[in-house]
Amino acid sequence: MTKADIVNEIVKTTGLDKADVIKTVEKFMEIVKDSMANGENVYLRGFGSFIIKTRAAKKARNISKNVSINIAAHKIPAFKPAKVFKQEVEKLPSE
């Protein structure tokens, strides 16, 4: 599902104006992104949390040059689904 699909689904189920829904979805994503860029986690009860994880420093290998490189510790954005969310996904049939 794409952002456009989400917008169309909201328009279809709520009857709201498509332009307003697009603005709302865009603003939501901007707020989540800006909050995380400022070091804040975003918690949506019943849905999940957008959290900042810290990856430890490690050594890696560039196999094309056969050289060892150091990767510094860094932070990455992550999503942790709520328990209810996980349970709904677990109900899906296996492929």
C-alpha positions in Angstrom: 0.0 0.0 0.0 1.4 3.4 -0.9 0.8 6.8 0.5 -1.7 7.5 -2.4 -3.6 4.3 -1.5 -3.8 5.4 2.1 -5.1 8.8 1.1 -7.7 7.3 -1.2 -8.9 4.8 1.4 -9.3 7.7 4.0 -11.2 9.8 1.4 -13.4 6.8 0.5 -14.3 5.8 4.1 -14.7 9.3 5.6 -16.0 11.4 2.7 -13.4 14.1 3.5 -11.9 16.3 0.8 -8.9 14.6 -0.9 -6.8 17.8 -0.7 -7.4 18.0 3.1 -6.5 14.4 3.6 -3.3 14.7 1.6 -2.3 17.8 3.7 -3.1 15.9 6.9 -1.1 12.8 6.0 1.8 14.9 4.8 1.8 16.9 8.1 1.6 13.7 10.2 4.7 12.3 8.4 6.5 15.7 8.8 5.8 15.8 12.5 7.0 12.2 13.1 10.2 12.9 11.0 10.9 16.2 12.8 10.3 14.8 16.3 12.6 11.9 15.6 15.3 14.2 14.1 15.1 16.1 17.4 15.7 12.9 19.4 12.1 12.3 20.4 10.3 9.0 20.1 6.7 9.1 18.8 4.2 6.8 20.6 0.8 5.9 19.0 -1.1 3.8 21.5 -2.6 0.7 19.9 -0.5 1.2 16.8 3.2 1.3 17.7 6.2 3.5 18.4 8.6 5.3 16.1 11.8 5.0 18.1 15.5 5.9 17.7 17.8 2.9 18.0 21.6 3.2 18.6 23.8 0.8 16.6 27.1 0.0 18.3 30.4 0.6 16.6 31.7 -2.4 14.7 34.4 -3.6 12.3 33.3 -4.5 8.8 35.1 -5.7 5.7 35.1 -4.1 2.2 35.5 -7.4 0.3 36.2 -5.7 -3.1 39.3 -4.0 -1.7 40.0 -6.7 1.0 40.2 -4.0 3.6 38.9 -3.8 7.2 36.9 -0.7 8.0 35.5 0.7 11.2 31.8 1.7 11.3 31.1 4.3 14.1 28.2 4.0 16.4 25.1 5.6 14.9 21.4 6.1 15.4 18.7 4.8 13.1 14.9 5.3 13.1 12.9 2.2 13.8 9.2 1.2 14.2 8.1 -1.1 17.0 4.5 -2.3 16.5 2.1 -2.4 19.5 1.1 -5.8 20.9 -2.4 -5.5 19.3 -0.8 -4.6 15.9 1.5 -7.7 16.1 -1.4 -10.0 17.0 -3.4 -8.8 14.0 -0.5 -9.5 11.7 0.2 -12.9 13.2 -3.4 -13.9 12.3 -2.6 -13.6 8.6 -2.3 -17.0 6.8 1.2 -18.2 5.9 2.2 -18.2 2.3 
